[in-house]
């Protein structure tokens, strides 16, 4: 899905994805149907609400060794929370500024971000 257009509330790779939509679409492509939150804003959801939505979708927080496919939850500027999919050495995420899904090398902040995994 790298290169897919960024679209707020987007959950279909054909029309665009945001960070929650990317997680939903990636797991759907792997044969897992997740509960996806609806009507969420780009900014303003608290970490508690995001964690509750992850739990409702079947994810649990993990602290063990990072695995490809884990979902990273991290805060960007102004406490805007963001989700990304971890690879072995990369992060795939819907980048609003670049207006597309990108794959970037993992940095220290991403490596230490809270991670979630399907239970």
C-alpha positions in Angstrom: 0.0 0.0 0.0 3.1 2.2 0.0 2.3 5.1 -2.4 -1.4 5.0 -1.8 -3.0 8.5 -1.6 -3.6 9.9 1.9 -7.3 10.6 2.6 -8.8 11.5 6.0 -11.2 8.7 7.1 -10.0 6.7 4.2 -10.0 2.9 4.5 -9.9 1.7 0.9 -6.5 1.6 -0.9 -8.3 2.4 -4.2 -9.5 5.8 -2.9 -7.1 6.7 -0.1 -6.1 5.8 3.4 -5.4 7.5 6.7 -3.4 5.8 9.5 -6.4 3.9 11.0 -7.5 3.0 7.5 -4.0 1.7 6.6 -4.1 -0.6 9.6 -7.6 -1.8 8.7 -6.7 -2.3 5.0 -3.4 -4.1 5.7 -5.0 -6.6 8.0 -8.0 -7.1 5.7 -5.5 -7.9 2.9 -4.0 -10.5 5.2 -7.4 -12.0 5.8 -8.3 -10.4 9.1 -11.4 -8.4 9.4 -11.1 -5.7 12.1 -13.6 -3.4 13.8 -12.7 0.0 12.5 -13.6 3.2 14.4 -15.8 5.7 12.4 -16.2 9.4 12.7 -12.9 10.1 14.4 -11.1 13.5 13.9 -7.5 13.8 12.6 -6.8 15.7 15.9 -8.4 15.6 19.3 -8.7 11.9 20.2 -7.0 11.2 23.5 -4.6 8.3 23.8 -7.2 6.5 26.0 -9.8 6.6 23.2 -7.3 5.4 20.6 -6.2 2.6 22.9 -9.9 1.6 23.5 -10.5 1.5 19.7 -7.4 -0.7 19.2 -8.7 -3.0 22.0 -12.1 -3.1 20.4 -10.5 -4.2 17.1 -8.8 -7.1 18.9 -5.3 -5.6 19.6 -3.5 -6.0 22.9 -0.6 -3.9 24.1 2.8 -5.7 24.0 6.1 -5.1 25.6 8.1 -8.1 24.2 10.3 -8.2 21.2 9.0 -6.1 18.2 7.4 -8.2 15.4 6.7 -7.2 11.9 3.0 -6.3 11.7 2.9 -4.8 15.2 1.0 -1.5 15.3 2.9 1.5 16.7 1.1 4.3 18.5 3.0 7.5 18.8 2.3 11.1 19.4 3.3 13.8 16.9 3.3 17.5 17.3 0.5 19.0 19.4 -0.3 15.6 20.9 -1.8 14.3 17.6 -1.6 10.5 17.8 -0.7 8.4 14.9 -0.6 4.7 14.0 1.9 2.9 11.8 2.7 -0.7 10.9 6.1 -1.9 11.9 8.4 -3.9 9.7 11.7 -5.4 10.8 13.5 -2.1 10.1 10.8 0.2 8.7 7.6 1.9 9.5 4.7 2.1 7.0 2.3 4.9 7.7 -0.1 7.3 6.1 1.8 10.6 6.0 -0.7 13.5 5.9 2.1 16.0 4.9 3.3 14.0 2.0 -0.3 13.0 1.1 0.5 9.3 0.7 1.4 6.1 2.5 5.2 5.9 3.0 7.8 3.5 4.3 10.6 5.0 6.4 13.4 3.6 8.4 12.7 3.1 12.1 14.0 5.8 14.4 14.6 5.7 18.1 11.2 7.3 18.9 9.3 4.7 16.8 11.3 1.8 18.2 10.3 2.9 21.7 6.6 3.7 20.9 3.9 1.7 22.5 3.0 -1.3 20.4 -0.1 -3.3 19.8 -0.6 -6.8 18.4 -3.7 -8.8 17.5 -4.5 -11.2 20.3 
